[in-house]
Amino acid sequence: MGFVLRVLVNAAALWVAAALVPGIALRGLRYTLLAALVLGLVNAIVRPVLVFLTLPITLLTLGLFIFVLNAFCLWLTSRLVPGFAVHGFVASVLGALVISIVSWALNAFVSDAGRWRRI
């Protein structure tokens, strides 16, 4: 149940990013859910490797390079999902920022077990 809830949180964050950022496009609910699933897998598998490989530049930029890594993961997801498109670096960075904020806000209501909790 927790996995499904986290995919739904990612899907909501993707939908908000597509609504707010001009360079991000989603075709429909099916592609939104698929993009959320792929983004979760990319963040779980690819992102830790990239964070480790780019640790020196991340330290040099005081952590700001993480935004570039998040943008890359979002762009990679758009290349893997046919109904999801990210056009340009700026749209990717802004989209990653919006997705991070929305996911953080929605995950405040999700417990570690994957259940909705009250604050």
C-alpha positions in Angstrom: 0.0 0.0 0.0 2.9 2.4 0.8 4.4 2.0 -2.6 1.1 2.8 -4.4 0.6 5.8 -2.2 4.1 7.1 -3.0 3.5 6.7 -6.7 0.3 8.6 -6.4 2.2 11.4 -4.5 4.8 11.5 -7.3 1.9 11.6 -9.9 0.3 14.5 -8.2 3.7 16.3 -8.0 4.2 15.7 -11.8 0.8 16.9 -12.6 1.3 20.1 -10.6 4.7 20.6 -12.4 3.1 20.1 -15.8 0.4 22.6 -14.9 2.9 25.3 -13.6 6.0 24.9 -15.8 5.5 25.8 -19.5 8.1 23.3 -20.8 6.6 20.2 -19.2 3.8 18.3 -20.9 1.8 15.3 -19.9 -0.8 13.6 -22.2 -3.1 12.0 -19.7 -3.6 10.1 -16.4 -2.1 6.9 -17.8 1.1 8.6 -18.8 1.2 10.6 -15.5 1.0 7.4 -13.5 3.6 5.7 -15.7 5.9 8.8 -15.5 5.5 8.8 -11.7 6.5 5.1 -11.5 9.5 5.6 -13.8 10.6 8.7 -11.9 10.4 6.7 -8.6 12.6 4.0 -10.1 15.1 6.5 -11.6 15.3 8.2 -8.2 15.8 4.9 -6.5 18.4 3.3 -8.9 20.1 6.0 -11.0 20.1 9.0 -8.6 22.2 7.4 -5.8 24.9 6.4 -8.3 24.9 10.0 -9.7 25.1 11.5 -6.3 28.1 9.4 -5.4 29.9 10.1 -8.7 29.3 13.9 -8.5 30.0 14.2 -4.8 33.1 16.5 -5.3 31.2 19.0 -7.5 28.2 18.8 -5.1 30.5 19.7 -2.2 32.2 22.4 -4.2 28.8 24.0 -5.1 27.6 23.6 -1.5 24.8 21.2 -2.5 23.4 23.2 -5.4 24.5 20.6 -7.9 21.7 18.4 -6.5 19.2 20.6 -8.5 21.0 19.7 -11.7 20.9 16.0 -10.8 17.2 16.2 -10.0 16.7 18.0 -13.4 18.6 15.2 -15.1 16.5 12.5 -13.5 13.4 14.3 -14.6 14.7 14.7 -18.2 15.7 11.0 -18.2 12.2 10.1 -17.2 10.8 12.2 -20.0 13.0 10.2 -22.4 11.8 6.9 -21.1 8.0 7.7 -21.0 6.4 8.5 -24.4 3.5 10.6 -23.1 5.7 12.8 -20.9 7.9 15.6 -22.3 10.4 18.1 -20.8 11.6 20.8 -23.2 14.8 22.4 -22.2 17.1 22.7 -19.2 15.3 25.5 -17.5 12.0 23.7 -17.7 13.7 20.6 -16.3 15.2 22.5 -13.3 12.0 24.4 -12.6 10.0 21.1 -12.9 12.4 19.3 -10.6 12.1 22.1 -8.1 8.2 22.1 -8.2 8.1 18.3 -7.9 10.5 18.4 -4.9 8.3 21.0 -3.1 5.0 19.3 -3.9 6.4 15.8 -3.0 7.8 17.2 0.3 4.5 18.8 1.2 2.4 15.7 0.4 4.9 13.3 2.0 4.4 15.3 5.3 1.0 13.5 5.4 2.3 10.0 4.6 3.8 7.9 7.4 6.8 5.6 6.9 4.4 2.7 6.7 2.7 4.3 3.7 -0.5 5.4 5.5 -2.1 8.8 5.6 -1.5 10.5 9.0 -2.9 13.5 10.7 -0.7 16.3 11.8 
